[in-house]
């Protein structure tokens, strides 16, 4: 079979060249569409459920929020692990599914059970699903700065203003980028409209905090009243009660005592304040800052997504879309790490190709054999890229490193030596020691190789038929010869598929 394959390849050289060129063309196309990242994402298939429970301790959160949700999630198809974390006013549940489960199918299952279990939760608790991202989804981080900031300390009002701009201006602008799963805001102070009730004043007027909550909820809404025809025109009737400013909150009526209204300003202090925070962002170790973290969608192309984010940020900064002269200044970019990883892999690959060429030229003295081996080193990664695209594996430091290791396999080097006619100084009998992997020399040395091959591989013919024992003394030589041919054929195939098999089995 091997002889026939080699004979056909030598006779149909044009066909072989055309097939190689087609393989190179498809490989280049696969390389352009290949997902590129710095390192492989080994995160399992998981869905996170989070719920805010204001004013509740971790024990209450676990009892009234986490436990009902965990009971509702029990028995999901493909669920292998369920764990939870309970903090002050926060519940977070992580559901881990089998590796073969589609992430969107898993989220659909969790969403159905979450809606079912929401009826058992307190009225002020609403669970939500986490973003479609992974533990390695942070691809871009930035801060909001002015050109004249320097290292000066920012006031509370400045941090509050920048956090408001980050939440209500920057996040909507960056969320529409394809491949971006979520924009997380960090640092600064979150603005709040606060009503600080005085217990003594509430007791004096016979009110409670529940009355304050009810009044705020009922007086912060608009309502429609239908249409009023008036000759050829129509008037839209509606009640406008939406709160616009702090004064509107202070003017809300709580109750009436003997015709005298009791307003919120009579029992509480209304102001704009800041929500309690659990951390801060320190810029260069000198001052606080406000920033954001761009989360990449699970399985996305990190290099392309970061490229879109950078283009959008450059557009925002160039057109001055942010108020107050603010600019988006990045301090972490996954592209730098990706480029460094790709540069390292390309450097290793080029060094390997150069080493192979130099080694073959020195040992064989023939450039054509060197070019044949180098051609395999180029075609092999292109074929590997096609398999990686088929299985959805990203090109990263580990997968490309494995492909480069396969490219430097010694099979091509053996093929170059066996396929080349030996130099005159090596062909003379007794002039110089024969090379160890010289197949032609092996065949010349074993004059009974054909007889031994027939008797060795056909169990129906016994060794007793060899009366002169001429064949059995060369059994070992022939065995090495034909075993080498099998290994030689395996090396030829391995040069093209070993890298693909290595990468396709990675993380499976």
N, C-alpha and C positions, 0 to 999 in steps of 0.2 A: 504493500500500500504506500509505503513511504517513497519507494523508488518511482512508482507511478505518479505520485503527487509531484515529486521533484522533476520528473521527465516532462509532465504536462506544463509545469511552471516555466521550464526552460524553453519549451517549444512555443508556448503562447505568451511571449514576453509582453506583447502589446496589451493583452487582456489583463495581465498582472499589473502593469503600470496604470492602466485605466482604473482598475479596482482600487489601487493604492491612492490615486488622485481623488477618487470619489470618497474614500474613507477620510482623506485629509480635509476635503471640503465639508463633509458632514461634521467632522471633529471641530473644525474652526467655527462652524455655526453653533455647535453645542457649547463651545468655549465662550462665545459671546453671550449666550443665554444662561450661563452657569451662575448659580448663586454664590457670591463671594463673601466670606466672613473671616475674621481673625482666628477663631477657634470653634470647634463643633459645639452645637447646643445639645447637651445631653439631658436636658430637663424632661421629665416624664410628662405624660398627658394629664394635666390637672386643671381643675376649675375652682376658682375661689369665690366664696360668698361672704360678703361683709354686711354688717348691720350696725347702725349707730343707735345707741340707747342712752340718751342724755340723762344725767343725774343718777345713774345706777352704778353700783359697785361691781367689781368683777364677779363676786358670788351671785349677785342678782342677774347679771348679764348671762352667766352660764345657766342659771335656773330658768329664766323666763324667755331667753332668746336662743341661746346655743342649743340647749337640749331639745326644744320643739323642732328646730331645723334639722338636727342630726337624726331625729326619729323619722322625719319626713323623707330624708335622703337615703335611708336604709333600704337595701335591696335594689339599687340601681343596676342595670345591666352593665357588666364590665367594670364595676367598682371594686378596687382591690385594697384601698386604704382611705380612711377618713380621720382627720385630725383637726383640732380646733385650738384657738388661742383666745383667751378672755382677758380683756383689759378694762380699765375704767371707761365706761360708756361706749365700748367697742367690742364687737364679736366678729371673729374671722374664722371661717371654716374652709379647709382645703380638702378637696376630693380628688383622689388619684385613680386614674383608669388604666386599663391595660394598654400596652404600647400600640396595638393595632387599632385602637378606637379613634375615630375621627374627632378632632377637637370641637367642631361645630355640632356634631351629633351629641357629644357629651354635654355641651352647654345647653342644648335643647332639652335633654333629659333633666338636667339640674333645674332649668327654668320652670318646667312643668311641676316638679315637686316643690319648688320654692313658692310658686303661686298657691299650691295646695296647702302648704304649711303656714302661709302668711296669716291665715285666720286665727291661728293659735297664739300669735304674737301680740304684745301690747299695741294699742292704737297709734302711738307715736313712733313706732319702730317699723321701718321699711327696708327689707334686705335688697341688696343689689349684687350683680355679678361683677367680678373683676375683669380687667381688660384682657383681650385676646393676645397675650404676650407671655413671656417666659422669664426665668431668672436672669437670662443674659440679654434681655431686651433693651437695656439702657444704652443707646447708641449716640446720644448727643446731649450735652448739658451746657447751660448758658446762664448768664446773669444780666440784669437790666442796669445799665450804667449811663451816666452823663459824661461827656468829654472832660469836664472840669472836676470830676469826683476825686480822682487821685486816691489817697489813703485816708481821707478825712472821715470822721465818724458821722453816720447818718442818724438823724433824729427819729423819734417814734412816728411823727407825722409823715416824714419822707418814706420810711419803711412801709407804713400803711398805704400811702398813695401808690407806691410801686407794686405792692402786692395786689392792690385793686386793679391796676393796669394789667398785670400779669394774668389775673383770673378772668377779666372781662374783655380784654383786647387781644393779648398775645395768644392765649390758648385757642380762641375761635379761629384766629388767622392760621395757626399751624395744624389744627386738627383736620383740616380738609386735605392734607397732603396724602397721596396714595402710599400705603404701607405704614402709616403712623397709627398706632393703636390708641395711645393716650399721651397727654401732656400733664405731667405732675408738677404742681407749684410747690416750691420750697422757700423757706425764709420769710422774713417780714412779719407783719401783723395783719390778720384777716379782719376787715372792717365789719362792725356790727352796730345795729341800732339797739341800744340797751335801755331798759326800763328798770330802775333801781327803786323798788318799793320800800317804803318805810313802815315797818310793822306797827309802830305806835299810831301812825296816821290811819292805817287800815282799820285798826281796832276802834279808833275814835269814830269812824264813819260806819262801823258795822260791816266791813267788807273783808274779803279774803283774796288770796292769790288766784284762786279759781275764777273769781269775778274779773280780775284783771286779764287773765288769759282769754276768757270768753269775749270780753269787750274788744280786745285787740283783734281776735279772729273775725268777729262779726263786722267790725268797722274797717276792714282792709279788703274791700272787694267792690267791684262794679256790678250792677244788675241792669238787665234790659226790661223795658216796659211796653214794648210793642210800637205801633205806628199810629199817628193821629192825622187823618186826612183833613186838609184845609184848602178847599177849592182845588186848584190844579197842582197843589204841592202836598207833600207829606212830611210830617215831623217825626223824628225818631225820639222816643221817650226812653230815657235810661237814668239810672241813679249812679252818680259818680262818688264812690267812697274809697277809692284806692289811696293809700297813704303816699304822699309825695316827699315829705320832709319831716324834721323833728317836731315842728310846730303842729303838724297834723296829728301826731301821736299824742302830744300833750293836750289837745283839744277834744279827745275822745271822752264821752260821757259814760261814767260808770253806773250811777244811779241818781235818783231825784229825791230830795228830802224837803217836804213842804214847799214844793215849787222851786227849790234851789238845786241846780245840777251840781254833781260832784265829778270833777274832771280828773284825768290821770295825773295832771300836774299838781293836783291837790294832795295826792298820796304817794307820789313817786317822783324821782328825778329822771328825766329823759335826756339822753345824750348819745353821741356817736363814740363808741369805744372800740376795743380790740378783743378778739376771742382769745381764750387761753391757748397757748402754744406749747409744744413738746420738744422743740429744737430750734436751731438757727443755722444760717449759712454764713460762714466767716470767709471773707475774701482776703487771700494772701496772709491770713493770720493777723490782720490789722483791724478790720471793721466788718460790720454786718452788711449783708447784701440780700437781694431778692433774685431768685432765678427759677429755672424750670428744667425738667428732665424729659427728654423725648423717648417714648417707649415704642420699640419696633414691633410690628405684628409678628406673630409666631410663624417661623418658616420663611420670613421675607429675606430679600437680598439687602444685606446691611449697607453695602457700598452704594447701591442705587438709591436707597431710602435716604441715607445721609446726604447724598448729592442733591436730592430734591429739597431736603430741609435747608441746606446751605444756600441753594438758589433762592428759596422763598425768603430766608432771613436777609440775604443781600438786597432783595427787592424792597423789603420792609425798611431796612436802614437807608437805602438810597432815596426813597420817596418820603421819608419822614412820617411814617404812619403812626408812630407812637407820640403821645403828647409830652410836652415838657422837654423836648430834645433828647429823650431816652434812646439808647441804642442797645441792640442785642449783642452781647459779647460772649463768644463761646470759650469754655475752658476745658472741655473734653470732647474729642471727636474720634469716633471709632474708625474713621477712614485712615488716620495716622497708623493705628495698629494694624489695620488690614494691609495697607501698603508695605509696612515693615515686614509682615509675614510673607506676602507675595514676593517681595524683594529677596528675602532670605531663601525661599524655595527656588526662585529662578537662579540665584547665585549658585546654589548647590547643584542644580541641574546642569548649568553651563560648565561648572568645574568638573562634573562627572563626564560630560561629553568630551571636554578637552583631555581629560585623563585617559579616556578610552582611545581617542585618536592617537595620542602620543604613544600609548602602550602598544597599540597595534602596529604603528609605523616602525617602532623600534624592534619589535619581535618578528614582524612579517616582512617589513620593507616594502609594503604595497599599500598605496593610498586607496585603491578601489575597495579593498576589504574594509578599510576604516570607514569609508563613506556608507557602505552597506549597513554596518552596525549603527552608525549615527542615524541613518534613516529609520531604523527600528526605534531608536530612542525618541524620535520626533513623532512617529505614528502612534506609539503606545500611549502616551498621555492624551492624545486626541481621542483615541478609542475609549480611554478611561473616562473622559469628560462626557461622552455619550451615555455611558452606563450610569454615571453619577446623576445626569439629568433625568434619566428614566426612573431612578429610585428616589429622587428628590434630595440628594445629599449635597451639601454646600462644599465649595472649595475652600479649605481652611488649612491651617498649619499642619494638622495631623493627616488629613486626606491627601493633600498634595505631597507631603513628606513621604507617605507610603508609596505614592505613585512614582516619585523620584527614586526611591529605594528599589522599586521593581525595575525601573529603567536601567539601573546599573547592574542588573543581573548578569551573570557570567555566560549565559547561554549564547548571546550574540557574539561574545568573544570566541567561544568554541566554534561557532558556525563559521566565523571568519577564517579560522585556522584550518578547519576541515575542508572548506570549500575552495581553498587556494592551492595552487600548485606549489610544491615546496621549492625553496631555492636550490640551485645546483650543489651547493656545499653540503646540503642535508640529504640529497638523494643518493650520494655515493655510499656503497656498502663499506662500513668500517672506517670511514673518514671522520664521522662525527656521530655522537650519540643521538639516536632518533628522538624526536619530541614524544612526550608521554601520550598526548592525545592525537597522534598522527594516525588517522584511520587508514590511509593508504598503506602505511608501513605495517600496520596490524594485518591487513589483508595479504600483503606479500609474505609476511612471516609465517602465516598459517596456510599452508598449501592444501590442507584437508578441511578448510573451514566449511566448504559446501557440504561435505559428507557429514561432518559433525552437526551442522545445523539441522539437516534432515532427521538425523537420529535423535538429536537432543529435543527437538520440538514435537516429534511424532511419537507418542508413547507406544504405539502399536509395533514399532521396530525396536527390538532389544539390542543392547550393546554386544550380545553374544554373536551377532552376525558379523561383527568386525573381527575376522579371524586373525589378521596380521596386526591387530591392536595399533594400527597407525593412526586411527582417528581419536581414540580415547586419550592419547597423550596430549592432544591439543584441545581437549574439552574446555579447560580453563581459559585458554587464549580465545577460543571462539565465543565462550560465554561472555567474557569481557567485551569482545567486539560487538556482539549484538545487543548486549545490555547498554553499551554506550550509544548505539543507534537509537534505542528507545528513549534514553535520556536526552539525546540530541533532538529528537522530535518533540519531546515534552518541553525542552527549553525554547524551541521555536514558537510553540503555542503559548508558553508562559509569558514570553515577551509582549504578547498582544493582550492577554486577558488577566494576567496575575494581578496587575494593579487594579483592574476593575473589580475582580473578585475580592481583593483585600479591602477596597473602599466600600463595596456594597455590603459586606458583612460587618462593617464597623458600626457599633451601636445597635445592631439587630439582635 
